[in-house]
Structure formats: C-alpha cells, structure tokens
Amino acid sequence: MTVVAVFNQKGGVGKTTTCLNLTAALAMAQRHPIALDMDPQAHLSLACGIKDAPQDTGMAAFFKHQTPLSRLLRDSPAGWQLIPSSLELAKIDALFGSDPKAARLLKHGLEADLALTGAPILIDCCPMLGVLTLNALLASDRVLIPVAADFLSLQGVTRLDSALNVLEQKLGRAFERRIVVTRFDSRRKLSYDIYDKIMNRYGKLVCNTRIGENVSLATSPMHGIDIFAYAPHSPGAKDYRMLAKELLESGFFAPGKMA
C-alpha cells in the first residue's frame, strides 16, 4: 500500500483537480486506487459526482464513530473508489484538537482496514494545517505538492516546504515529496519564469510533467466526472496521463512502509 497526501495550504493551485485526475489515471493503469476526501469543503466528492453524502458519513463517520474505512468506500462513476467528505469534518479539529493521539487515527485506520488491499491511496488534504492534515501527513508515505505557475503560489510553496521541514524535525521522519507545476500557461512568460524559479530551488523534486491551463480541467468537476471521462483527448487529459506515467516510472507509487 502506498499512501500519498496531495497537499498545499494555498487555494486555487489545482490540489483537488490533481487528486481527482491522478486517481483516475491510476485507475486506467489498472492500479485500483482509493481516494480519501479529507477536506470539509468536499470538492473532491462533488467532482466525483457524489452530492448526496449524509453529513455524518464518509470520513466524518471514521473520525467520530470509528467506522471501519472499508465500510465507507463508495464507487465513483469511473469505477474507482472514494471515501467522501462533508462539512461535518470541520468539527474534527474542535473534537480532537487537544488529544495528541488524534493525529494518528487515520494511520491506524488504514493499517487495520485497507493495508491488505495493496491499493495506492491518495488523500485530498484540507488546506489548513490542523488535525485533519496532520492525520493525512502522518498516514502518508509521500507528499505531492501542486503549485500553480504564478507568483503567489511560488511564495506559498516556500512556506509549505518550511512547514514540512519543521514537522520532519518534530516527528523524526522525512516526507518524501514531489512538486507538480499546475495551471501552466505556455502563452505567458511569467509561467516559464515561475517554473524556472521552482526548478532552481527544488531541482529533482519537481516533476518534469507540467499541467497546462485547460478549460476542460475546470469544467469536468461540474459534471461530476474526471478529465478522462469528460474530455479524453484534451490537453488536460494528456498532461495527467503523462504525470501518472512519470510518477509510476519513478517509483513514487511503489509500496512504502508507513512510519
């Protein structure tokens, strides 16, 4: 089992879009992935066509009632599995914020219930660094950081990298991480400038594949489907297919030992 947290504290960088379409690409590659929606906004759930999840089900039921994760799985229209989110998840920080053991609930839940599936698990993280995100990070083998090709996003990845470094020191473990540049507009010099700055600073941590700005990527969630179901021949579909291929070939989704 490989667990990958898709995380960025800045909004609008393609975090959910990346989690959605990378999961779909892995499903097309017969890797049978599972996605966890850990953001109370439930954007991943909506983008997968799940609009009727009751408030006290999905990931909220796992944290509040210790419901086994395998009982919370739902099929997406594309056939891969998802555990949806709801606004009820927003209460988790208040319920568990003072409990130091709460940050490892998801790790234990995955080990107890989904480890034997061998499936790659992708977590669409909450953008806030609270109990939910700590659960996702501590449960993960690796972190994938989407970064939009704009100035503010560049500043955001610097802060996020610093935050992960601090967590590594406190937890005594390293987070293997990769950065994927999203919303890359080949018509703008700024996109190339931002990409060069990210490459100069982070080098081999940066994926070779860039996700271009594409209207189909923005539109497919409105229909509750991924880019491959909505526009399989679009540039966006090509980009995410290439990203999945790159990450698979580099071993990023190779089974890892949970710390």
C-alpha positions in Angstrom: 0.0 0.0 0.0 1.2 3.4 -0.9 -0.3 6.5 0.7 0.1 9.9 -1.0 -1.1 13.2 0.6 -1.9 15.8 -2.1 -1.4 19.0 -0.1 -0.9 22.7 -0.4 -2.0 25.4 2.1 -2.8 27.8 -0.8 -6.1 27.5 -2.6 -6.5 27.7 -6.4 -3.4 25.6 -7.2 -5.2 22.5 -8.6 -4.9 20.4 -5.5 -8.3 18.7 -5.9 -8.0 18.6 -9.7 -4.7 16.8 -9.3 -6.1 14.3 -6.8 -9.1 13.6 -9.0 -7.4 13.2 -12.3 -4.3 11.4 -11.0 -6.5 8.9 -9.2 -8.4 8.4 -12.5 -5.2 7.9 -14.4 -4.0 5.3 -11.9 -7.4 3.5 -12.3 -6.8 3.5 -16.1 -3.4 1.9 -15.5 -5.2 -0.9 -13.5 -3.7 0.2 -10.2 -7.2 0.2 -8.5 -6.6 3.4 -6.4 -8.6 4.7 -3.5 -9.2 8.4 -2.8 -9.9 9.9 0.6 -11.6 13.3 0.7 -10.2 14.9 3.8 -11.3 18.5 3.1 -14.6 19.6 4.7 -15.4 21.5 1.6 -15.9 18.1 -0.1 -14.8 19.4 -3.5 -13.3 16.0 -4.5 -16.5 14.3 -3.6 -18.5 16.7 -5.7 -16.1 16.4 -8.6 -16.6 12.6 -8.4 -20.4 13.0 -8.7 -21.2 12.3 -5.0 -23.6 15.0 -3.9 -25.9 13.2 -1.5 -23.4 12.0 1.2 -25.2 12.5 4.6 -23.3 14.7 7.0 -22.4 12.0 9.5 -21.0 9.5 6.9 -17.8 9.2 5.0 -14.6 10.4 6.6 -16.6 12.1 9.4 -18.0 8.7 10.4 -14.5 7.3 10.6 -13.3 10.1 13.0 -16.4 10.4 15.1 -17.7 6.8 15.3 -14.6 4.8 14.4 -16.4 3.2 11.4 -14.0 1.0 9.5 -12.8 2.7 6.4 -13.7 -0.3 4.2 -17.3 0.2 5.1 -17.2 3.8 3.9 -16.0 3.2 0.4 -18.2 4.4 -2.5 -17.7 3.8 -6.2 -17.1 6.8 -8.4 -18.8 7.0 -11.8 -15.4 5.9 -13.3 -15.3 2.8 -11.2 -12.5 3.7 -8.7 -13.3 4.0 -5.0 -13.7 7.1 -2.8 -14.4 7.9 0.8 -16.4 11.1 0.6 -16.3 14.2 2.8 -18.9 16.6 4.3 -19.0 19.8 6.3 -19.2 17.6 9.4 -15.4 17.1 9.1 -14.9 20.7 10.0 -15.8 19.7 13.6 -12.9 17.3 13.9 -10.4 19.9 15.0 -12.6 21.0 17.8 -13.4 17.4 18.9 -9.8 16.2 18.9 -7.6 19.3 18.9 -6.4 18.7 22.5 -5.7 14.9 22.1 -2.1 14.3 20.9 -3.1 10.7 19.9 -5.7 12.0 17.5 -3.1 12.8 14.8 -2.5 9.1 14.2 -6.1 7.9 13.9 -6.0 7.7 10.1 -2.7 5.9 10.1 -4.1 3.2 12.4 -7.3 3.0 10.4 -5.5 2.4 7.2 -3.2 -0.2 8.7 -6.1 -2.0 10.3 -8.5 -2.0 7.4 -7.1 -1.1 4.0 -3.4 -2.2 4.0 -4.2 -5.7 2.6 -5.8 -4.2 -0.5 -2.4 -3.1 -1.7 -4.1 -0.2 -3.5 -2.5 3.2 -3.8 -4.3 5.7 -1.7 -4.5 9.4 -2.5 -5.6 11.9 0.1 -7.1 15.2 -0.9 -5.9 17.2 2.2 -7.6 20.1 4.0 -5.6 23.3 3.2 -5.3 24.1 6.9 -2.5 22.5 9.0 -4.8 21.1 11.7 -5.8 17.7 13.0 -7.1 16.5 9.6 -4.0 17.5 7.7 -1.7 16.0 10.4 -3.6 12.8 10.1 -3.1 12.7 6.4 0.6 13.5 6.6 1.3 11.0 9.4 -0.6 8.3 7.5 1.3 9.0 4.2 4.4 7.6 2.7 4.8 10.6 0.4 3.5 14.1 -0.3 2.6 15.5 -3.7 2.5 19.4 -3.8 0.6 21.0 -6.7 1.9 24.6 -7.3 0.3 26.9 -9.8 2.6 28.9 -12.1 2.0 32.2 -10.5 3.9 34.5 -8.1 1.7 34.0 -5.0 1.8 30.2 -5.4 5.5 30.4 -5.6 5.6 32.1 -2.2 3.2 29.5 -0.9 5.3 26.5 -1.8 8.2 28.1 0.1 6.2 28.4 3.2 4.8 24.9 2.8 8.3 23.4 2.3 9.4 25.2 5.5 6.3 23.8 7.4 7.1 20.3 6.3 10.7 20.7 7.3 9.6 21.7 10.8 7.2 18.7 11.0 10.0 16.4 9.9 12.2 17.6 12.8 9.4 17.3 15.4 8.3 13.9 14.1 11.7 12.5 13.5 10.8 11.3 10.0 11.2 12.6 6.4 8.4 13.3 4.0 9.4 12.2 0.5 7.9 14.9 -1.7 7.4 15.9 -5.3 6.2 19.2 -6.7 4.0 19.4 -9.8 3.5 22.7 -11.5 -0.1 23.3 -12.5 -2.1 25.9 -14.4 0.9 26.5 -16.7 0.1 28.9 -19.5 2.5 28.5 -22.3 1.5 31.9 -23.7 2.8 33.7 -20.7 6.4 34.4 -20.0 5.5 34.6 -16.3 4.7 30.8 -16.3 8.2 30.0 -17.6 9.8 32.4 -15.1 7.9 30.8 -12.2 8.7 27.3 -13.4 12.4 28.2 -13.7 12.5 29.6 -10.2 10.8 26.4 -8.8 13.3 24.3 -10.7 16.3 26.3 -9.5 15.2 26.0 -5.9 13.8 22.4 -5.7 15.6 20.7 -8.6 14.8 16.9 -8.8 11.8 17.3 -6.5 9.9 19.0 -9.4 8.0 16.7 -11.8 9.1 17.0 -15.5 5.4 17.0 -16.4 3.6 20.3 -16.2 -0.2 20.6 -16.1 -1.3 23.2 -18.6 -4.1 25.7 -18.1 -7.1 24.0 -19.7 -10.8 24.8 -19.7 -11.8 21.1 -19.7 -10.0 20.6 -16.4 -12.0 23.4 -14.9 -15.3 22.1 -16.4 -15.2 18.4 -15.8 -16.0 18.7 -12.0 -19.2 20.5 -12.8 -20.3 17.2 -14.5 -19.1 15.1 -11.6 -16.5 13.2 -13.7 -12.8 13.2 -14.2 -11.0 14.7 -17.3 -10.7 11.3 -19.0 -14.4 10.7 -18.9 -15.2 14.3 -19.8 -12.6 15.1 -22.5 -10.3 12.2 -23.0 -8.5 13.8 -26.0 -8.0 17.2 -24.3 -4.6 18.6 -23.4 -5.5 18.3 -19.7 -6.1 14.5 -20.1 -2.8 14.2 -21.9 -1.0 16.1 -19.1 -2.4 14.0 -16.3 -1.8 10.8 -18.2 1.9 11.8 -18.5 2.1 12.8 -14.9 0.8 9.4 -13.8 3.3 7.7 -16.1 6.2 9.8 -14.7 5.3 9.1 -11.1 4.7 5.4 -11.7 8.0 5.0 -13.5 9.9 7.0 -10.9 8.6 4.7 -8.1 6.6 7.4 -6.4 3.7 5.0 -6.1 5.8 2.0 -5.2 4.6 0.4 -1.9 6.2 2.1 1.1 6.5 1.3 4.7 4.3 3.5 6.9 6.3 5.3 9.6 
